[in-house]
Amino acid sequence: MAKLEVLLAGATGYIGGTILSTLLNSKNDLLEHCNLSLLVRGNDKARVFEAEGLKTVLFNDLDDTQEIERIASNYDCAPDRPITGTYHEPRTFTDTSPDLYPYLQQRNEQTPYAQRTADIAVISTGLASKVNTYIIMPPTIYGTGTGLFNRLTIQAPTIMRSALRNGQVLQLGADDGDVESVHVQDLADLYILVASRIAKGDLEGMPSGTRGIYFAGTSRYTWKEFADGIAGALFEVGGIKTKEIKKIGLEEAAAEWTGGHQLLCELNFGSNFRTRPDTSKSLGWQPSRTKDDFNNHFLETAKLVMQTQA
């Protein structure tokens, strides 16, 4: 079997960088079955990767779709990643459910969202082109990344920086909002597992297309636990002088955290969702981080945020 040509986007980012470093430092034989290239913006970053013996492909901007299509056409595999009541979903979704893709389509017709729109486009285009597609849908990602560039996630550091500006932690949403999480290292392991199976042609029992959606949640938390964890960590490192939480509305939260984008704010800081990664685990994915790791990550993240603010 000829080696697959694989293009990895996002290698300078939090998730992609962690996937890359995990792959390079693991005993996984994926690289024996593929030729890996990194999609990179900027000569300076490309030189850093090339110094590590990695092949890079330069591009100008993700909005230049013609350029991205031209580059991607040379590869076999290209891996990429509520307060109003609109985003409070009582169901627990499993990635084995046959109605998951129709549900995503229905929700997107009601309220278009960029990431969901992209996922649907990937699946529908794959079906039309007779190309297998596999989409990993992670929930809140936590933990320190291991890439060469960005090592911080989004949610906790965003709220922490806001707390440093305001002198206390702000919270959006109900105290009992139930959300999934996954450690970035466990998530990287899932990406590598899926990519390795594809590269080896080991596709038996590995759904694709409308059934090729893989969840990655490993533990749950409430927004109150999230806010309390941040407040306790920042208090411990001396960033704020109170552990008291201030509740705020969607408009104020969006102004603080997402540049005024209320939909993005609600989805990332005030939604409610539950998932079960049954398909992911059926492939042999064995996440090792627990709720204790989630609780402990706040202090580690607070220290890193304080360092970047200095």
C-alpha positions, 0 to 999 in steps of 0.5 A, spaced: 500 500 500 502 506 497 504 511 503 498 516 504 500 524 503 497 527 509 497 535 510 496 537 517 493 544 518 493 548 525 500 545 527 502 552 530 495 552 534 493 549 541 490 543 538 494 541 532 501 543 535 499 538 541 497 533 536 504 534 532 508 533 538 504 527 541 505 524 534 512 525 534 514 523 541 509 517 541 511 509 538 505 510 534 507 507 527 502 512 523 508 516 520 511 509 517 504 509 513 504 516 511 508 522 508 506 528 513 506 536 511 504 542 515 500 547 512 503 554 515 502 561 514 509 565 515 516 563 513 519 564 520 514 559 523 516 554 517 523 555 519 522 553 526 518 546 523 523 545 518 529 545 523 526 539 526 526 536 520 519 537 518 516 538 511 512 545 510 507 548 505 506 555 505 499 559 504 497 566 505 490 566 508 485 561 510 480 565 506 483 564 500 479 558 498 482 557 491 489 557 494 487 552 500 483 547 494 489 547 490 494 545 496 489 540 499 488 537 492 495 534 492 494 530 499 490 524 501 488 526 508 487 533 510 485 533 518 483 540 521 477 541 529 446 558 552 442 563 556 437 564 551 435 557 552 437 556 545 443 552 547 440 548 552 439 541 550 436 536 555 438 530 551 445 526 552 447 524 545 452 518 543 456 518 536 453 512 534 446 515 533 443 515 526 439 521 527 445 525 529 447 528 522 440 530 521 439 533 528 445 538 526 442 540 519 436 541 523 439 546 528 443 549 523 437 551 519 434 554 525 441 558 527 447 558 522 453 557 526 460 557 522 463 551 525 457 546 524 456 549 517 463 547 516 462 540 518 455 539 514 459 542 508 465 537 509 460 531 510 455 533 504 461 534 499 464 528 501 458 524 500 457 527 493 465 526 491 465 519 494 470 521 499 470 518 506 470 523 511 471 523 519 469 529 524 472 529 531 467 533 535 471 535 542 467 539 547 471 544 552 478 542 551 483 543 557 490 542 559 497 545 557 498 544 550 505 541 547 506 544 541 512 549 539 507 555 539 500 556 542 499 552 548 493 555 551 486 553 550 480 558 549 475 558 555 479 558 561 484 563 559 479 568 556 475 568 563 482 569 567 484 575 563 477 578 564 478 577 571 485 580 571 482 586 568 475 586 573 478 584 579 474 578 580 471 572 575 465 573 571 460 568 570 455 567 564 449 562 565 446 558 570 450 554 576 447 547 574 449 548 566 452 541 564 458 541 559 463 536 557 470 536 557 477 533 554 484 534 556 488 536 550 493 530 550 487 525 550 484 529 544 490 528 541 491 521 542 484 520 538 486 524 532 492 520 532 488 513 533 483 515 527 489 518 522 493 511 524 487 507 522 486 511 515 493 511 513 493 503 514 487 502 511 484 499 517 477 501 516 473 496 518 468 498 524 470 505 523 464 509 520 464 515 515 460 520 512 453 521 516 455 516 521 463 518 521 462 523 527 466 522 533 465 525 540 471 526 545 468 528 552 471 524 558 468 528 564 462 533 565 462 540 569 458 545 571 459 553 569 459 554 577 464 549 578 468 552 572 467 559 575 469 557 582 475 553 579 478 559 576 477 564 581 480 559 586 486 559 582 487 566 580 486 568 588 492 563 589 497 566 585 495 573 587 491 575 580 485 577 584 483 579 591 476 575 592 473 568 590 466 572 589 463 570 582 459 576 579 454 573 574 453 577 568 448 577 562 449 575 555 451 582 552 456 584 557 459 577 557 460 577 549 463 584 550 468 581 555 470 575 552 468 574 544 468 581 541 461 582 542 459 576 538 453 573 542 452 567 539 459 565 539 459 567 547 453 563 548 456 557 545 462 557 548 461 560 555 453 558 557 451 552 553 449 546 556 450 539 552 451 532 554 455 527 549 457 520 550 463 518 545 461 510 544 464 510 537 471 513 539 471 508 544 469 502 540 476 504 536 480 503 542 481 510 544 482 510 552 482 517 555 486 517 561 485 524 564 479 524 570 475 529 573 481 531 578 485 533 572 480 537 570 479 540 577 487 541 577 488 544 571 485 551 573 492 552 577 496 550 572 493 555 567 492 561 571 500 561 572 501 561 565 496 566 564 499 570 569 506 569 566 503 572 559 500 578 562 507 580 566 
